Amino acid sequence: MRRTIPIDLAVESSYRRMAVVKSYSRRGSVPKVIAILNQKGGVGKTTLAVHLAAWLHEQGHKVTLADCDTQQSSSEWIREAIPDIKAVRLDNPDIILNELPILAQDADYVVADGPGSQTETSRALLLRGDLAIVPCKASMLEVRALAALGQSPFSGT
């Protein structure tokens, strides 16, 4: 079942509206693999991924940050900010499909920072993620892009 729900995510500073696009979590369970995705760049995916991983870590959870963006900014940022959080770089769809389930076995949460485009990497993250969070700006262009994502082959509709 696909749901789109606007939520406020209280990480250190909640500065954008979020949209939960797809949740594959089993009924009553907490999502282990949280994919941060949007086909547009510059909407705050990396910032959200790093802050979410840091917040979950501060709550006492064992967290792994999976940097799946070609720029690999989130893994560098988290290593400097909070070296206790495990950061891994997964740079192609096949590795993502194979490694995310293994990483999830060794952590309470895996936060996956996705690319700013619709690619096979994005598709792999959607397939392996228990929860997809799509950060978006509140302008009409971003709303249209979010609506297009809901109609794309990645959405399962």
C-alpha positions in Angstrom: 0.0 0.0 0.0 1.5 3.4 -1.0 0.9 6.4 1.2 1.9 10.0 1.0 1.8 11.7 4.3 3.2 15.1 5.2 5.1 14.9 8.5 7.4 17.1 10.6 10.5 15.3 11.5 12.0 16.5 14.7 15.7 16.0 14.2 18.0 18.7 15.6 16.2 21.4 13.6 13.0 20.7 11.7 13.2 23.0 8.7 11.3 21.3 5.9 8.2 19.4 5.4 8.8 15.7 4.6 6.8 13.3 2.6 6.7 9.6 3.5 6.4 8.1 0.0 6.5 4.3 0.6 6.7 2.1 3.6 7.4 -1.6 3.4 7.8 -2.0 7.1 6.1 -5.1 8.5 2.9 -4.4 10.5 3.8 -3.2 14.0 7.6 -3.1 13.4 10.0 -0.2 13.2 11.7 0.4 9.8 15.3 -0.5 9.9 16.4 0.8 6.5 15.4 4.4 6.0 16.1 5.7 2.5 16.4 9.5 2.0 15.5 10.2 -1.7 14.4 12.8 -4.1 15.0 13.1 -7.9 16.0 16.7 -7.4 19.3 17.8 -6.0 19.7 20.5 -3.4 16.6 19.7 -1.3 18.5 18.6 1.8 18.8 14.8 1.5 22.4 14.7 2.8 21.6 17.2 5.6 18.6 15.2 6.7 20.4 11.8 6.4 23.3 13.0 8.6 21.0 14.7 11.2 18.7 11.7 11.4 21.6 9.3 11.8 23.1 11.6 14.5 19.7 11.9 16.3 19.1 8.2 16.3 22.7 7.6 17.6 22.1 10.2 20.4 18.9 8.2 21.3 21.1 5.2 22.0 20.6 3.3 18.8 23.3 1.5 16.8 23.2 3.4 13.4 24.9 2.9 10.1 24.9 5.6 7.5 25.0 4.2 3.9 26.2 6.9 1.5 24.7 6.0 -1.8 25.3 9.4 -3.5 28.1 9.8 -6.0 29.3 13.0 -4.2 29.8 10.9 -1.0 29.3 14.0 1.2 27.3 12.4 4.0 30.0 9.8 4.8 32.7 12.4 5.0 30.4 14.7 7.1 29.4 12.0 9.6 33.0 10.8 10.0 34.0 14.3 11.0 31.0 15.1 13.1 30.4 11.8 14.9 33.1 9.2 14.3 31.2 6.6 16.4 28.6 6.2 13.7 29.6 3.6 11.1 29.6 5.1 7.6 29.8 3.0 4.4 29.9 4.0 0.8 27.7 1.9 -1.5 28.4 3.2 -5.1 26.3 0.9 -7.3 22.8 -0.6 -7.4 24.0 -4.3 -7.2 26.1 -3.5 -4.1 23.2 -1.7 -2.5 20.8 -4.6 -3.2 23.3 -7.0 -1.6 24.7 -5.0 1.2 21.8 -3.1 2.7 20.1 -6.2 4.2 23.5 -7.3 5.7 24.1 -3.9 7.2 20.5 -3.9 8.7 21.3 -7.1 10.5 24.2 -5.4 12.4 22.4 -2.1 13.3 19.2 -0.8 14.8 18.9 1.6 11.9 20.5 2.1 8.5 20.1 5.6 7.1 20.7 5.6 3.3 21.5 8.9 1.6 20.4 8.7 -2.0 21.4 10.5 -5.2 19.7 13.6 -6.6 18.3 11.8 -9.6 16.1 8.9 -10.7 18.6 6.2 -11.3 19.0 2.5 -10.7 20.6 3.5 -7.4 17.3 5.2 -6.4 15.4 2.1 -7.5 17.6 -0.2 -5.5 17.2 2.0 -2.4 13.4 1.9 -2.8 13.5 -1.9 -3.2 15.6 -2.4 -0.1 14.3 0.4 2.1 11.7 -0.2 4.8 10.8 3.5 4.7 11.5 6.2 2.1 11.6 9.9 3.1 11.5 12.5 0.4 12.6 15.9 1.6 11.2 18.7 -0.6 11.0 22.4 -0.7 7.6 24.1 -0.5 7.6 25.6 -4.0 5.3 24.6 -6.8 8.2 23.1 -8.9 9.1 20.7 -6.0 5.5 19.8 -5.5 5.2 18.9 -9.2 8.4 16.9 -9.1 7.1 15.0 -6.0 3.9 14.2 -7.9 5.9 13.0 -10.9 7.9 10.7 -8.6 4.6 9.2 -7.4 3.8 8.3 -11.1 7.2 7.0 -12.0 8.2 3.4 -12.4 10.0 3.7 -9.1 6.7 4.2 -7.2 5.2 0.8 -8.0 2.0 2.4 -9.4 
